[in-house]
Amino acid sequence: MPALGKELLGKNIKNVHIHDNCGEMDEHLAVSDGKINFRSIFSNLNMYRDNFVIEVHKEEDVLRSKEKIY
């Protein structure tokens, strides 16, 4: 898989929308509640420091996701 961070896409990344899922539908789960390997994704985005948009259904999932991201 090619690198996904700013070193490849540079200034073309304006914001990143984040939510987890189990691979069957667009569930908008909190980060780490599904099957997405965010450790790999964030390591490829290690130079990205702009906007993260957390797309979940519950306020508590926003807070839990934020803890995992930052």
Secondary structure as the mmCIF struct_conf table of DSSP 4:
data_model
#
loop_
_struct_conf.conf_type_id
_struct_conf.id
_struct_conf.beg_label_comp_id
_struct_conf.beg_label_asym_id
_struct_conf.beg_label_seq_id
_struct_conf.end_label_comp_id
_struct_conf.end_label_asym_id
_struct_conf.end_label_seq_id
BEND BEND1 GLY A 5 GLY A 5
HELX_RH_AL_P HELX_RH_AL_P1 LYS A 6 LEU A 9
HELX_RH_3T_P HELX_RH_3T_P1 GLY A 10 ASN A 12
STRN STRN1 ASN A 15 ILE A 18
STRN STRN2 ASP A 20 ASP A 20
BEND BEND2 GLY A 23 MET A 25
STRN STRN3 LEU A 29 LEU A 29
HELX_LH_PP_P HELX_LH_PP_P1 ALA A 30 ALA A 30
TURN_TY1_P TURN_TY1_P1 VAL A 31 SER A 32
BEND BEND3 ASP A 33 LYS A 35
HELX_RH_AL_P HELX_RH_AL_P2 PHE A 38 ASN A 44
TURN_TY1_P TURN_TY1_P2 LEU A 45 MET A 47
BEND BEND4 ASP A 50 ASP A 50
STRN STRN4 ASN A 51 ILE A 54
BEND BEND5 HIS A 57 LYS A 58
HELX_RH_AL_P HELX_RH_AL_P3 GLU A 59 ILE A 69
#
